[in-house]
Amino acid sequence: DDHSEDETLDIARKFADRYPHFEVLELKAHLPEGKKVNSFKKEAIDLGVRAAAGELIVTTDADCVLPPDWLMLMCSFYEVKKPVFIAAPVGFHREQSLFERFQSLDFFGMMCGTAAGIRLGIKNMANGANLAYSKAAYQAVNGFRGIDHLATGDDILLMQKIAAHNPGKTAFLKNENATARTLAKPTVREFISQRVRWASKSTDYKEWLVTFILGWVFFYCVFILTTPILFLFVGTKALVLFVFLLSVKTVTDYFYLGMMAKFFRREELMMSYFPAQLIHILYIVTVGVLGNLVKRYDWKGRTVR
């Protein structure tokens, strides 16, 4: 427990009282007095890993809903495929608005990129809401040492550390029944704050190809937004280029997001695809800019970087 302010700790304690083989650890009880910490989340995870008796560490977030076969699927995948790091699906549910449905479609794209990247050997994305890794692999790279100056990165940066020491041992669990689900952000402010926090660690990625892909997507969207301005200088050629760039992105995204919607059994979300596409282009440019300019932000009542 990393200084939670809701009822999560009480719920966890009651659960542990019913099942004594579960243990609830409170970070504040284990932090040395006066220790300077920038990533409390990494400290909390490290505390849990050190206390764990098993060989496989499985992580999620307190706001997630997990299917009943989640741990069984994680363990069987680990035993059969023998990876040392497993990324698994994350998605949203109970969407109430176009904005929340947009977030679900955006996450479909992230999951597609996560699975494809790992399959191609590119460690570009992972989500701490649904991960597993061997305790031995974590200890072999000294856990979060070297990335503990960043508030975030307990997922992607850790994956890159472990993958660098264990080539070919990272895998994606492609099973809809192993999906962790949570709620989308209800406001634009919360959403942008979350995505800026995620984007701010992009300059710390060790794989240049990941940075290149992120940069390519960002500048493609920038080009889409700026080509109409070129109409003032080069006339209709700029509009033709704008339509071409927008069409390529729209058709490509529709194809891949459609596949992911089918995988998650959420085909109804594709009815919101076209308005969500316009939001997505603006979102990519906005977060891309802010993620590289804003290096300090408020998270859980703390100012971190």
C-alpha positions as CSV (number, residue, x, y, z in Angstrom):
1,D,0.0,0.0,0.0
2,D,1.5,3.3,-1.2
3,H,-0.2,5.8,1.1
4,S,-3.7,5.1,-0.3
5,E,-6.4,7.6,0.7
6,D,-9.5,5.5,-0.2
7,E,-10.9,2.3,1.2
8,T,-8.4,0.0,-0.6
9,L,-6.3,-0.6,2.5
10,D,-9.3,-1.5,4.7
11,I,-10.6,-3.9,2.0
12,A,-7.2,-5.5,1.7
13,R,-6.9,-5.9,5.5
14,K,-10.3,-7.5,5.8
15,F,-9.4,-9.9,2.9
16,A,-6.1,-10.8,4.6
17,D,-8.0,-11.5,7.9
18,R,-10.1,-14.0,6.1
19,Y,-7.2,-15.6,4.3
20,P,-4.1,-15.6,6.5
21,H,-1.7,-16.6,3.8
22,F,-2.2,-13.2,2.3
23,E,-0.1,-10.3,3.7
24,V,-0.8,-6.6,3.5
25,L,2.4,-4.4,3.5
26,E,2.2,-0.7,4.1
27,L,5.0,1.3,2.5
28,K,5.0,4.0,5.2
29,A,5.9,1.5,7.8
30,H,9.0,0.3,5.9
31,L,10.5,3.6,4.6
32,P,13.5,4.8,6.6
33,E,12.9,8.1,8.2
34,G,14.2,11.0,6.1
35,K,14.8,8.8,2.9
36,K,14.4,10.9,-0.2
37,V,12.0,9.1,-2.6
38,N,10.8,10.2,-6.0
39,S,9.0,7.0,-7.0
40,F,6.9,5.8,-4.1
41,K,5.2,3.3,-6.4
42,K,8.5,1.6,-7.3
43,E,9.4,1.5,-3.6
44,A,6.1,-0.2,-2.8
45,I,6.5,-2.7,-5.6
46,D,10.1,-3.5,-4.5
47,L,8.8,-4.0,-0.9
48,G,6.3,-6.5,-2.2
49,V,8.8,-8.3,-4.4
50,R,11.3,-8.7,-1.6
51,A,8.6,-10.1,0.7
52,A,7.2,-12.5,-1.9
53,A,8.0,-16.2,-1.5
54,G,7.1,-17.3,-5.0
55,E,9.1,-17.3,-8.2
56,L,6.6,-15.4,-10.3
57,I,5.7,-11.8,-9.5
58,V,2.2,-10.7,-10.8
59,T,1.2,-7.0,-10.6
60,T,-2.0,-5.1,-11.1
61,D,-3.6,-1.8,-9.8
62,A,-6.1,-1.4,-7.1
63,D,-8.7,0.1,-9.4
64,C,-8.7,-2.9,-11.7
65,V,-11.3,-5.7,-12.1
66,L,-9.8,-9.0,-12.9
67,P,-11.3,-12.2,-14.4
68,P,-11.5,-15.3,-12.3
69,D,-9.0,-17.3,-14.4
70,W,-6.4,-14.4,-14.4
71,L,-3.7,-16.0,-12.2
72,M,-4.2,-19.4,-13.7
73,L,-3.7,-18.1,-17.2
74,M,-0.6,-16.1,-16.1
75,C,0.9,-19.1,-14.4
76,S,0.2,-21.6,-17.2
77,F,1.6,-19.2,-19.8
78,Y,4.7,-18.8,-17.7
79,E,5.2,-22.5,-17.2
80,V,4.6,-23.4,-20.9
81,K,6.4,-20.6,-22.7
82,K,9.1,-20.0,-20.1
83,P,9.3,-16.2,-20.5
84,V,10.9,-14.1,-17.7
85,F,8.6,-11.1,-18.4
86,I,4.9,-11.2,-19.4
87,A,2.8,-8.3,-20.6
88,A,-0.9,-8.9,-20.6
89,P,-4.0,-7.0,-21.9
90,V,-5.6,-4.0,-20.2
91,G,-8.8,-2.3,-21.2
92,F,-11.6,0.0,-20.1
93,H,-15.2,-0.9,-19.3
94,R,-18.5,0.8,-18.4
95,E,-17.9,3.8,-20.7
96,Q,-20.5,6.5,-20.4
97,S,-19.5,9.1,-23.0
98,L,-17.9,9.6,-26.4
99,F,-14.7,10.8,-24.6
100,E,-14.6,7.6,-22.5
101,R,-15.2,5.4,-25.6
102,F,-12.4,7.3,-27.3
103,Q,-10.1,6.3,-24.5
104,S,-11.1,2.7,-25.0
105,L,-10.3,2.8,-28.7
106,D,-7.0,4.5,-27.9
107,F,-6.1,1.7,-25.5
108,F,-6.9,-0.8,-28.1
109,G,-4.2,0.8,-30.2
110,M,-1.8,0.6,-27.3
111,M,-2.5,-3.0,-26.7
112,C,-2.0,-3.8,-30.4
113,G,1.3,-1.9,-30.3
114,T,2.3,-3.7,-27.1
115,A,1.6,-7.2,-28.5
116,A,3.1,-6.5,-32.0
117,G,6.2,-4.8,-30.5
118,I,7.0,-7.7,-28.2
119,R,6.4,-10.1,-31.1
120,L,8.9,-8.2,-33.2
121,G,11.4,-7.8,-30.4
122,I,10.6,-4.1,-29.8
123,K,10.0,-3.4,-26.1
124,N,7.8,-0.4,-26.7
125,M,4.9,-0.7,-24.3
126,A,3.7,-2.5,-21.2
127,N,1.2,-1.7,-18.5
128,G,1.7,-2.3,-14.8
129,A,-2.0,-3.0,-14.4
130,N,-1.3,-6.5,-15.9
131,L,2.2,-7.7,-15.7
132,A,4.2,-10.7,-14.5
133,Y,8.0,-11.3,-14.2
134,S,10.2,-13.8,-12.5
135,K,11.6,-12.7,-9.2
136,A,15.0,-14.0,-10.2
137,A,15.0,-11.8,-13.4
138,Y,14.0,-8.8,-11.3
139,Q,16.8,-9.4,-8.8
140,A,19.3,-10.0,-11.5
141,V,18.9,-6.4,-12.9
142,N,18.8,-4.9,-9.3
143,G,15.1,-4.1,-9.7
144,F,14.4,-0.5,-10.3
145,R,17.9,0.7,-9.6
146,G,18.9,3.2,-12.3
147,I,15.3,4.2,-13.1
148,D,14.2,5.0,-9.5
149,H,14.8,8.7,-10.1
150,L,11.6,8.7,-12.2
151,A,8.1,8.6,-10.7
152,T,6.8,6.3,-13.4
153,G,8.3,3.6,-15.5
154,D,7.7,0.6,-13.2
155,D,6.4,-1.2,-16.3
156,I,8.0,-0.2,-19.6
157,L,11.4,0.8,-18.2
158,L,11.6,-2.4,-16.1
159,M,10.6,-4.5,-19.1
160,Q,13.5,-2.9,-21.1
161,K,15.9,-3.6,-18.3
162,I,14.9,-7.2,-17.9
163,A,14.7,-7.8,-21.7
164,A,18.2,-6.4,-22.2
165,H,19.5,-9.2,-19.9
166,N,17.2,-11.9,-21.2
167,P,16.9,-11.6,-25.0
168,G,13.9,-13.4,-26.4
169,K,12.4,-14.0,-23.0
170,T,9.7,-11.3,-23.1
171,A,6.2,-12.4,-24.2
172,F,2.6,-11.1,-24.5
173,L,-0.3,-13.1,-23.1
174,K,-2.8,-12.8,-25.9
175,N,-5.9,-14.0,-24.1
176,E,-9.0,-11.9,-23.6
177,N,-9.8,-13.9,-20.5
178,A,-6.7,-12.5,-18.9
179,T,-7.6,-8.8,-19.4
180,A,-7.4,-6.4,-16.5
181,R,-10.2,-3.8,-16.8
182,T,-10.5,-0.3,-15.2
183,L,-12.5,2.9,-15.7
184,A,-11.6,5.6,-18.2
185,K,-10.7,9.0,-17.0
186,P,-13.9,11.0,-16.6
187,T,-12.4,14.5,-17.4
188,V,-10.1,15.8,-20.1
189,R,-7.8,17.3,-17.4
190,E,-7.3,13.9,-15.6
191,F,-6.8,12.2,-19.0
192,I,-4.2,14.7,-20.2
193,S,-2.4,14.6,-16.9
194,Q,-2.2,10.8,-17.0
195,R,-0.9,10.7,-20.6
196,V,1.6,13.5,-20.0
197,R,2.9,11.5,-17.1
198,W,3.3,8.4,-19.3
199,A,4.9,10.4,-22.1
200,S,7.4,12.2,-19.9
201,K,9.5,9.0,-19.5
202,S,9.9,8.5,-23.3
203,T,13.3,10.3,-23.3
204,D,14.5,7.6,-20.9
205,Y,13.8,4.7,-23.2
206,K,16.9,2.7,-23.9
207,E,15.8,1.4,-27.3
208,W,16.3,4.0,-30.0
209,L,13.7,2.3,-32.2
210,V,11.0,2.9,-29.6
211,T,11.8,6.6,-29.6
212,F,11.8,6.7,-33.4
213,I,8.4,5.1,-33.6
214,L,6.9,7.5,-31.1
215,G,8.5,10.4,-32.9
216,W,7.3,9.2,-36.3
217,V,3.7,9.0,-35.0
218,F,3.9,12.4,-33.4
219,F,5.3,14.2,-36.5
220,Y,2.8,12.4,-38.8
221,C,-0.1,13.9,-36.7
222,V,1.6,17.3,-36.7
223,F,1.9,17.1,-40.5
224,I,-1.8,16.3,-40.8
225,L,-2.7,19.4,-38.7
226,T,-0.3,21.7,-40.5
227,T,-1.0,20.8,-44.2
228,P,-4.2,22.8,-44.4
229,I,-2.1,25.9,-43.5
230,L,0.0,25.2,-46.6
231,F,-3.1,25.8,-48.7
232,L,-2.4,29.5,-48.3
233,F,1.0,29.0,-50.0
234,V,0.7,26.1,-52.5
235,G,-3.1,25.9,-53.1
236,T,-5.0,22.7,-53.7
237,K,-1.9,20.5,-53.6
238,A,-1.8,21.0,-49.8
239,L,-5.5,19.9,-49.5
240,V,-4.8,16.8,-51.6
241,L,-1.9,15.9,-49.3
242,F,-4.1,16.5,-46.2
243,V,-6.8,14.2,-47.5
244,F,-4.2,11.6,-48.4
245,L,-2.4,11.7,-45.0
246,L,-5.7,11.6,-43.0
247,S,-7.1,8.8,-45.2
248,V,-4.0,6.6,-44.6
249,K,-4.2,7.0,-40.9
250,T,-8.0,6.6,-40.7
251,V,-8.0,3.4,-42.8
252,T,-5.0,1.9,-41.1
253,D,-6.2,2.6,-37.6
254,Y,-9.7,1.3,-38.5
255,F,-8.3,-2.0,-39.6
256,Y,-6.1,-2.6,-36.5
257,L,-8.6,-1.2,-34.0
258,G,-11.3,-3.3,-35.5
259,M,-9.2,-6.4,-34.9
260,M,-8.6,-5.3,-31.3
261,A,-12.3,-4.6,-30.8
262,K,-13.1,-8.1,-31.9
263,F,-10.4,-9.5,-29.6
264,F,-11.9,-7.7,-26.6
265,R,-15.4,-8.5,-27.7
266,R,-16.2,-4.8,-27.8
267,E,-17.2,-4.3,-31.5
268,E,-19.9,-1.8,-30.5
269,L,-17.1,0.8,-29.7
270,M,-16.2,1.0,-33.4
271,M,-19.5,3.0,-33.9
272,S,-17.5,5.9,-32.2
273,Y,-14.4,5.4,-34.3
274,F,-14.7,8.4,-36.8
275,P,-15.3,11.2,-34.2
276,A,-12.7,9.5,-32.0
277,Q,-10.2,9.7,-34.8
278,L,-10.3,13.5,-34.9
279,I,-9.8,13.6,-31.2
280,H,-6.9,11.2,-31.5
281,I,-4.9,13.4,-33.8
282,L,-5.2,16.5,-31.5
283,Y,-4.4,14.3,-28.5
284,I,-1.2,12.9,-30.0
285,V,0.2,16.3,-30.7
286,T,-0.9,17.9,-27.4
287,V,0.5,15.1,-25.2
288,G,3.6,14.8,-27.4
289,V,4.4,18.5,-26.8
290,L,3.5,18.6,-23.1
291,G,5.2,15.3,-22.3
292,N,8.5,16.7,-23.4
293,L,8.0,20.1,-21.8
294,V,6.4,19.2,-18.5
295,K,8.9,17.3,-16.4
296,R,7.2,17.9,-13.0
297,Y,3.6,17.1,-12.3
298,D,1.3,16.3,-9.4
299,W,0.5,12.7,-8.8
300,K,-1.2,11.3,-5.7
301,G,-0.9,14.6,-4.0
302,R,2.9,14.8,-4.6
303,T,5.0,16.9,-7.0
304,V,7.2,14.4,-8.9
305,R,9.1,14.1,-12.1
